[in-house]
Amino acid sequence: MSGRRLTYRETARDGRARGGELTTRRGRVRTPAFMPVGTQGTVKGLLPGEVAALGADMILANTYHLSLRPGTEVVAGLGGLHGFMGWDGPILTDSGGFQVFSLASLRKVEEEGVSFRSHLDGSLLRLTPEEAVRAQENLGSDVMMMLDECPPAGAGRDYLERSLNRDARWAQRALAARTDQGGALMGIVQGGVHADLRRRSVELLGGLEMDGYALGGLSVGEAKEAMMETIAATAPLLPADRPVYLMGVGEPADLVACVGLGVDLFDCVLPTRMARNGTLLTARGRLNLRNARFARDPEPVEEGCACPACQTYSRAYLRHLFMARELLAYRLNTIHNLYYILNLMAGLRRAIREGRYQAFARQVLSGLSGDQGEEAA
């Protein structure tokens, strides 16, 4: 491994889509990759071994939430997050930057950092660039994210410019705060949907020795076309020898399209949250278990799916469990949705290796755009 704490090696390319391998201090990650979200140190309802068996190489955990409960020093004293939760693969932790957006009514942003009022009990949580690094080092993160501000969609140009300039200063402070025990540190490119501001953010962060770069501030309410145009314009500006991470995007069609724009890493709560709400992902779109038409349906969720839920259980049984609010419903639905997403990523990696990304993308997108009638409700 080089002097950086995260290395990326491109192994295949088809247009702008690329396959590769990340090397972290706790193992390798095949890219393009989707990271299941384990906000509280758990991918809800599943054992770590089950998540790995579904095809995940790396998971994501949340610094803000783990700082509030149980506290990152508690986690550090219990072997770090890997030992605490029993996951021995790479872990990426966000910095709390997304909560600057999602908990806007509970926080105050200043040059020094961000002050939150806990959504649990109102207690004060202070996150600075330095504290975000310290917290992530306590967690034992393999890939840490710098503290940044994720501005809302529609924020004015002046606000966005001031924010991304402050982010660059925060990135310098984060790098200075990292110790020899710290993991890789990724920068976060902001600038809304303005191509010139994104370019400026890349220029500011590119002058720092970051281990990789994320595209932040997208999928936060802007039009889909604007999001895609921003990714298409920004991703080529980033160093080819560093991973490109698109934060918070998980719609299957978006994953396929964004891989074609050069994105390597993704995370999103979509597949697990939908599972808990009774919505299952399939090659023909979403299937809503609340629909009464499935009450006597003996077929699996998706014919040919190799996930444990589809191999054993019918739509009728899964609907019954969900309508009865049985805990097994959430487990089986989550297993299916994560298998679908992780298998989709495996298909993208294979297609890139074989030089048929475009054909694979057309096939997937055609299926997802098909009419399933009430199944797509």
C-alpha positions in Angstrom: 0.0 0.0 0.0 1.2 3.5 -0.8 1.6 6.4 1.6 -2.1 7.1 1.3 -4.4 5.1 3.6 -6.8 4.1 0.8 -5.7 3.1 -2.7 -7.7 2.7 -5.8 -6.7 0.5 -8.8 -8.7 0.6 -12.0 -9.0 -2.9 -13.4 -11.5 -2.3 -16.3 -13.1 0.5 -18.2 -16.0 0.8 -20.6 -16.6 4.4 -21.6 -16.7 6.4 -18.4 -17.8 3.4 -16.4 -15.0 1.7 -14.5 -14.4 -1.3 -12.5 -11.7 -1.4 -9.8 -10.5 -2.3 -6.4 -10.2 -0.3 -3.2 -7.5 -1.4 -0.8 -8.2 -0.4 2.9 -6.4 -1.4 6.0 -9.1 -4.1 6.6 -9.4 -5.5 3.2 -10.4 -4.9 -0.4 -13.6 -3.5 -1.9 -14.7 -4.4 -5.4 -16.0 -1.4 -7.3 -18.4 -0.1 -8.3 -19.8 -0.9 -4.9 -22.9 -0.2 -2.8 -22.4 0.2 1.0 -25.4 -1.0 3.1 -26.1 1.6 5.8 -25.6 0.6 9.4 -26.5 3.9 11.1 -26.4 2.7 14.7 -23.7 0.1 14.1 -26.1 -2.4 12.6 -27.7 -3.0 9.2 -31.2 -3.2 10.7 -32.4 -6.7 11.3 -29.4 -8.6 9.8 -26.3 -10.2 11.3 -23.0 -9.0 9.9 -22.3 -12.4 8.4 -25.6 -12.2 6.5 -24.8 -8.8 5.1 -21.4 -10.1 3.9 -23.0 -13.2 2.4 -25.4 -11.0 0.4 -22.3 -9.5 -1.3 -21.3 -6.4 0.7 -17.6 -5.7 1.0 -18.0 -2.5 3.0 -20.7 -0.9 5.2 -21.4 2.6 6.4 -22.0 3.8 9.9 -23.1 7.2 11.3 -20.8 9.3 13.4 -23.5 11.7 14.7 -25.8 8.9 15.9 -23.0 6.9 17.5 -21.7 10.0 19.2 -25.0 10.4 20.9 -25.6 6.8 21.7 -23.6 4.9 23.1 -20.7 7.4 22.6 -17.6 6.9 20.5 -15.4 6.5 23.6 -17.6 3.7 24.7 -17.2 2.0 21.3 -13.4 2.6 21.4 -13.2 0.9 24.8 -15.0 -2.2 23.4 -12.7 -2.9 20.5 -13.9 -0.2 18.1 -16.9 -0.5 15.8 -15.6 -3.7 14.2 -15.3 -5.5 17.4 -18.4 -3.9 18.9 -20.7 -5.0 16.1 -18.9 -8.0 14.9 -18.1 -6.8 11.3 -14.5 -7.6 10.2 -14.6 -5.9 6.8 -14.0 -2.2 5.9 -16.3 0.4 7.5 -16.8 3.9 6.1 -18.2 6.5 8.6 -19.9 9.7 7.6 -18.9 12.8 9.6 -22.2 14.2 10.7 -22.4 16.5 7.6 -25.6 15.0 6.4 -27.2 15.8 9.7 -26.3 19.4 9.1 -28.9 19.2 6.4 -31.4 16.7 7.8 -31.5 18.2 11.3 -31.4 21.9 10.2 -33.8 23.0 12.9 -31.6 21.6 15.6 -28.2 22.9 14.6 -26.1 26.0 14.2 -23.2 26.3 11.7 -20.2 28.6 12.5 -16.6 28.8 11.3 -15.5 26.7 14.3 -17.9 23.8 13.6 -21.5 22.8 14.1 -23.6 22.7 17.3 -26.5 20.3 17.5 -29.3 19.9 19.9 -29.7 16.1 20.3 -32.9 14.8 18.7 -33.0 12.3 21.6 -32.9 14.5 24.6 -31.9 18.1 23.6 -28.4 17.8 24.9 -25.7 19.8 23.2 -23.4 18.0 20.7 -20.5 20.0 19.3 -18.9 18.8 16.1 -15.8 20.5 14.7 -13.6 19.2 11.9 -11.2 18.0 14.6 -13.8 16.4 16.8 -15.4 14.6 13.8 -12.0 13.0 13.0 -11.4 12.1 16.7 -14.9 10.5 16.9 -14.3 8.5 13.7 -10.9 7.4 15.0 -12.6 6.2 18.2 -14.9 4.2 16.1 -12.0 2.7 14.2 -13.2 3.8 10.8 -11.3 2.6 7.8 -12.6 5.4 5.7 -13.4 8.7 7.4 -15.3 11.6 5.9 -14.4 15.2 6.5 -17.0 17.4 8.3 -18.8 19.5 5.7 -22.0 21.3 5.3 -24.6 19.7 3.0 -26.7 22.7 1.8 -30.3 22.3 0.9 -31.5 22.3 -2.7 -32.2 25.8 -3.9 -29.6 27.4 -1.7 -28.3 30.7 -3.3 -25.0 30.9 -5.1 -23.5 33.3 -2.5 -24.4 30.9 0.3 -23.1 27.9 -1.6 -19.8 29.7 -2.3 -19.3 30.7 1.3 -20.1 27.2 2.4 -17.7 25.4 0.0 -14.9 27.8 0.9 -15.5 27.0 4.6 -15.6 23.3 3.8 -12.1 23.6 2.2 -10.8 25.2 5.5 -12.5 22.4 7.4 -10.8 19.8 5.2 -7.4 21.3 6.0 -8.2 21.1 9.7 -9.4 17.5 9.4 -6.2 16.4 7.8 -4.1 18.2 10.4 -6.2 16.4 13.2 -5.8 12.9 11.8 -3.4 10.8 13.8 -1.2 7.8 12.8 -4.0 5.5 13.9 -6.6 7.2 11.8 -8.1 5.7 8.6 -8.3 7.2 5.2 -9.9 10.6 4.9 -12.1 11.6 2.0 -13.0 15.1 0.9 -16.5 16.2 -0.1 -17.2 18.3 -3.1 -20.1 20.7 -2.8 -21.5 23.6 -4.9 -25.1 22.7 -5.5 -26.0 22.2 -9.1 -23.7 25.0 -10.3 -20.9 23.6 -12.5 -18.5 26.5 -11.8 -18.9 26.2 -8.0 -18.4 22.4 -8.2 -15.2 23.0 -10.2 -14.1 25.5 -7.6 -14.7 23.0 -4.8 -12.7 20.4 -6.7 -9.8 22.9 -7.1 -9.8 23.7 -3.4 -9.9 20.1 -2.2 -7.7 18.8 -5.0 -4.8 20.8 -3.5 -5.0 18.7 -0.4 -3.8 15.1 0.0 -7.2 13.5 0.4 -7.5 9.8 0.0 -10.6 10.1 -2.2 -13.5 12.4 -3.1 -17.2 12.3 -2.5 -19.9 14.2 -4.4 -22.1 15.6 -1.6 -25.2 17.8 -1.6 -27.1 15.8 -4.2 -30.3 13.9 -4.0 -31.5 16.5 -1.5 -34.5 17.8 -3.4 -33.0 19.0 -6.7 -34.4 17.9 -10.1 -33.1 14.5 -11.2 -31.9 15.9 -14.5 -29.9 18.6 -12.6 -28.4 16.0 -10.4 -27.2 13.9 -13.3 -25.8 16.9 -15.2 -23.9 17.9 -12.1 -22.4 14.4 -11.6 -21.5 14.2 -15.3 -19.7 17.6 -15.2 -17.9 17.0 -11.9 -16.8 13.4 -11.8 -14.2 13.8 -14.7 -12.6 16.7 -12.7 -11.5 14.3 -9.9 -8.2 12.5 -9.8 -8.4 9.2 -11.8 -6.3 7.4 -9.1 -8.8 8.1 -6.3 -12.3 6.7 -5.7 -15.4 8.7 -6.5 -18.2 8.4 -3.9 -21.7 9.6 -4.6 -23.4 10.1 -1.2 -27.0 9.1 -0.4 -28.1 7.8 -3.8 -29.6 4.3 -4.0 -32.4 4.1 -6.6 -31.5 1.2 -8.9 -31.9 3.3 -12.1 -29.7 6.0 -10.6 -27.0 3.5 -9.6 -26.8 2.2 -13.1 -26.7 5.6 -14.7 -24.2 7.0 -12.2 -21.8 4.1 -12.7 -21.8 5.1 -16.4 -20.7 8.6 -15.3 -17.7 7.3 -13.4 -18.9 6.8 -9.8 -17.3 4.1 -7.8 -19.1 4.1 -4.4 -22.6 4.5 -3.3 -24.6 4.4 0.0 -28.3 4.9 0.7 -31.0 3.8 3.3 -33.4 3.2 0.4 -33.3 -0.6 0.1 -33.5 -1.2 3.9 -36.0 1.5 4.6 -38.3 0.4 1.8 -38.0 -3.2 3.1 -39.3 -2.1 6.5 -42.2 -0.3 4.7 -43.2 -3.4 2.7 -41.8 -2.3 -0.7 -39.6 -4.8 -2.5 -37.2 -4.1 -5.4 -37.3 -6.2 -8.5 -36.0 -6.1 -12.0 -39.4 -4.9 -13.1 -39.7 -2.2 -10.5 -41.1 -2.0 -7.0 -43.5 -4.5 -5.6 -45.8 -3.3 -2.7 -46.7 -6.1 -0.3 -49.7 -4.1 1.0 -51.5 -4.8 -2.3 -54.3 -7.3 -1.7 -53.5 -9.1 -5.0 -50.6 -10.8 -3.3 -52.7 -12.4 -0.5 -52.9 -15.7 -2.3 -49.9 -15.4 -4.7 -47.7 -18.5 -4.4 -44.9 -17.1 -6.5 -41.6 -15.7 -5.1 -41.1 -12.0 -5.1 -38.9 -12.4 -8.2 -38.6 -15.5 -10.3 -34.9 -16.6 -10.5 -33.8 -14.5 -7.6 -31.3 -16.5 -5.5 -31.9 -14.6 -2.2 -33.0 -16.7 0.8 -36.4 -15.0 0.8 -37.2 -15.8 -2.8 -35.7 -19.3 -2.6 -38.1 -20.3 0.2 -41.1 -18.0 0.6 -44.0 -16.9 -1.4 -45.4 -13.4 -2.0 -48.4 -14.5 0.0 -46.3 -15.5 3.0 -44.2 -12.3 2.9 -47.4 -10.2 2.7 -48.9 -12.1 5.6 -45.9 -11.5 7.8 -45.8 -7.8 6.9 -49.5 -7.2 7.5 -49.2 -9.0 10.8 -46.2 -6.9 11.7 -44.1 -10.0 12.4 -40.5 -9.2 12.9 -39.5 -11.8 10.4 -41.1 -9.7 7.7 -38.5 -6.9 8.1 -35.6 -9.4 8.0 -36.8 -11.2 4.9 -37.7 -8.0 3.1 -34.3 -6.5 3.9 -32.5 -9.6 2.8 -34.2 -9.5 -0.6 -33.7 -5.8 -1.2 -30.1 -5.8 -0.2 -29.5 -8.9 -2.4 -31.2 -7.2 -5.3 -29.0 -4.0 -5.0 -25.7 -5.9 -4.3 -26.4 -8.3 -7.2 -27.1 -5.4 -9.4 -23.7 -4.0 -8.5 -22.1 -7.3 -9.2 -23.8 -7.3 -12.6 -22.4 -3.8 -13.4 -18.9 -4.9 -12.4 -19.1 -8.0 -14.7 -20.6 -5.9 -17.6 -17.7 -3.4 -17.3 -15.1 -6.2 -17.4 -16.7 -7.7 -20.4 -17.1 -4.3 -22.3 -20.9 -4.4 -22.4 -21.9 -1.8 -19.8 -24.2 0.0 -22.2 -26.1 -3.1 -23.2 -26.4 -4.1 -19.5 -27.6 -0.6 -18.6 -30.2 -0.6 -21.3 -31.5 -4.0 -20.2 -31.8 -3.0 -16.6 -33.3 0.4 -17.3 -35.8 -1.1 -19.7 -37.0 -3.5 -17.1 -37.3 -0.9 -14.4 -39.3 1.4 -16.7 -41.8 -1.4 -17.6 -45.4 -1.2 -16.5 -46.2 -3.6 -13.6 -49.7 -2.1 -12.9 -50.5 -2.2 -9.3 -47.2 -3.9 -8.4 -45.5 -0.7 -9.0 -47.7 1.2 -6.6 
